[in-house]
Amino acid sequence: MACRKISGLKWAKASDRRPFGTPKIGRGAKSYGIRYERSVAKVLTGATHGQWFEFEDSNGSGMCQTDFLVLRAGVIGIVEVKYTWTPEAEDQIERLYKPVVSAALGLPVCGLVICKNLTREVPADTVFETFGEALGSAIWWSGGPLPVLHWLGKGPIG
């Protein structure tokens, strides 16, 4: 599923409004992703989980919800969590979240992906074992694939 691409952003702001209820775990592949994200939330201390944003661009008004936001060294880290790595996670960060979050919060932003399962498509030099290394790489990122934290779902996130 392709995410919305921000074009001609007019304004953006953080929102307390939840357009949909709390996601139910349910069954199947989606349930693995929801459980995995919740396990990340338990160990990713100091992060804002599930922040909603309202915005308007040339396509009209919209809302989006980040998985996690982390403030480090004056930079907002946008963290997207996926049970299995997918290139769509990077598209979502780059095309939707980065412009919206930067405009709403007035700070520079960077992005990284946390996933449990890697695929052959993940460039090996972008994979990190600790959150600190992955976020540090994201802050100094200069193009190319986003950093990926490979976390198996147990123990500290680093």
C-alpha positions as CSV (number, residue, x, y, z in Angstrom):
1,M,0.0,0.0,0.0
2,A,1.5,3.3,-1.1
3,C,1.5,6.1,1.5
4,R,0.5,9.7,0.8
5,K,3.2,11.9,-0.6
6,I,3.2,15.4,0.9
7,S,3.1,18.1,-1.8
8,G,3.0,21.8,-1.1
9,L,2.6,21.5,2.6
10,K,0.6,24.5,3.9
11,W,0.6,23.7,7.7
12,A,1.0,20.9,10.2
13,K,0.4,20.5,13.9
14,A,0.4,17.8,16.5
15,S,-3.1,16.6,17.4
16,D,-4.8,14.9,20.4
17,R,-7.6,13.8,18.0
18,R,-7.8,10.1,17.3
19,P,-9.8,9.6,14.1
20,F,-9.9,5.8,14.7
21,G,-10.1,3.8,18.0
22,T,-7.3,1.9,19.6
23,P,-6.2,-0.9,17.2
24,K,-7.4,-4.3,18.1
25,I,-4.8,-7.1,17.9
26,G,-7.0,-9.5,15.9
27,R,-5.5,-12.4,14.0
28,G,-3.1,-13.0,11.2
29,A,0.0,-11.1,10.0
30,K,-1.2,-7.7,11.2
31,S,-1.5,-9.0,14.8
32,Y,2.2,-9.8,14.8
33,G,3.0,-6.3,13.8
34,I,0.8,-4.8,16.5
35,R,2.3,-7.0,19.2
36,Y,5.8,-6.3,18.0
37,E,5.2,-2.5,18.1
38,R,3.8,-2.8,21.6
39,S,6.9,-4.7,22.7
40,V,9.0,-1.9,21.3
41,A,7.0,0.6,23.3
42,K,7.8,-1.2,26.5
43,V,11.5,-0.9,26.1
44,L,12.0,2.3,24.1
45,T,12.1,4.7,27.0
46,G,11.6,8.4,26.6
47,A,9.9,8.0,23.2
48,T,6.4,9.4,22.3
49,H,4.3,6.5,21.0
50,G,1.5,7.0,18.5
51,Q,1.5,10.8,18.1
52,W,-1.1,12.0,15.6
53,F,-0.6,15.0,13.3
54,E,-3.1,17.1,11.3
55,F,-1.9,18.8,8.1
56,E,-3.0,20.4,4.9
57,D,-1.1,20.2,1.6
58,S,-2.0,20.7,-2.1
59,N,-4.0,17.4,-1.9
60,G,-6.2,18.7,0.9
61,S,-6.3,18.0,4.6
62,G,-5.1,14.8,6.2
63,M,-3.9,13.1,9.4
64,C,-1.1,10.7,10.1
65,Q,0.3,8.9,13.1
66,T,3.9,8.1,13.7
67,D,4.9,5.0,15.5
68,F,7.5,6.7,17.8
69,L,9.2,10.1,18.1
70,V,12.5,10.4,20.0
71,L,14.3,13.7,20.7
72,R,18.1,13.5,20.7
73,A,20.7,16.3,20.2
74,G,18.0,18.7,19.0
75,V,16.8,16.3,16.3
76,I,13.5,14.5,16.2
77,G,14.0,10.8,15.3
78,I,10.9,9.3,13.5
79,V,10.9,5.6,14.2
80,E,8.8,3.3,12.1
81,V,8.3,-0.2,13.4
82,K,7.7,-3.2,11.1
83,Y,7.5,-6.9,12.0
84,T,9.2,-7.7,8.7
85,W,11.3,-5.0,6.9
86,T,9.6,-3.5,3.9
87,P,10.7,-0.6,1.6
88,E,7.4,1.1,2.2
89,A,8.5,1.9,5.8
90,E,11.2,4.2,4.3
91,D,8.8,5.8,1.8
92,Q,6.4,6.5,4.7
93,I,9.1,8.3,6.7
94,E,10.5,10.2,3.8
95,R,7.4,11.2,1.9
96,L,4.9,11.7,4.7
97,Y,6.3,11.9,8.2
98,K,9.4,13.9,7.7
99,P,7.7,17.0,6.1
100,V,4.8,16.9,8.5
101,V,6.7,16.3,11.7
102,S,9.4,18.9,10.8
103,A,6.7,21.6,10.0
104,A,4.6,20.7,13.1
105,L,7.4,20.7,15.6
106,G,9.9,23.2,14.0
107,L,12.9,20.9,14.5
108,P,15.1,18.9,12.1
109,V,14.1,15.3,11.7
110,C,15.6,12.0,10.8
111,G,14.2,8.6,10.3
112,L,15.0,5.0,11.1
113,V,13.2,1.6,11.0
114,I,13.0,-1.0,13.7
115,C,12.1,-4.5,12.5
116,K,12.2,-8.1,13.8
117,N,12.7,-9.8,10.4
118,L,15.1,-8.8,7.8
119,T,14.8,-9.6,4.1
120,R,17.3,-9.9,1.3
121,E,16.4,-6.4,0.2
122,V,17.9,-4.7,3.3
123,P,21.3,-3.3,2.5
124,A,23.6,-5.0,5.1
125,D,25.5,-1.7,5.8
126,T,22.3,-0.1,7.1
127,V,21.6,-2.7,9.8
128,F,22.5,-1.9,13.4
129,E,22.3,-3.9,16.6
130,T,21.7,-1.0,19.1
131,F,19.3,1.8,19.1
132,G,22.0,4.3,19.8
133,E,24.0,3.3,16.8
134,A,21.0,3.3,14.5
135,L,19.8,6.7,15.7
136,G,23.3,8.2,15.5
137,S,23.5,7.0,11.9
138,A,20.1,8.5,11.2
139,I,21.1,11.9,12.6
140,W,24.1,12.0,10.3
141,W,22.3,10.3,7.4
142,S,23.1,11.9,4.0
143,G,20.9,10.0,1.6
144,G,20.4,6.4,0.6
145,P,18.6,3.7,2.5
146,L,17.6,4.6,6.1
147,P,19.2,2.9,9.1
148,V,17.5,-0.3,10.3
149,L,17.6,-1.5,13.9
150,H,17.3,-5.3,13.9
151,W,15.6,-6.1,17.3
152,L,14.3,-9.6,17.9
153,G,11.7,-8.5,20.5
154,K,13.5,-9.4,23.7
155,G,15.9,-7.7,26.0
156,P,16.9,-4.0,25.9
157,I,16.6,-2.1,22.7
158,G,20.1,-0.8,23.2
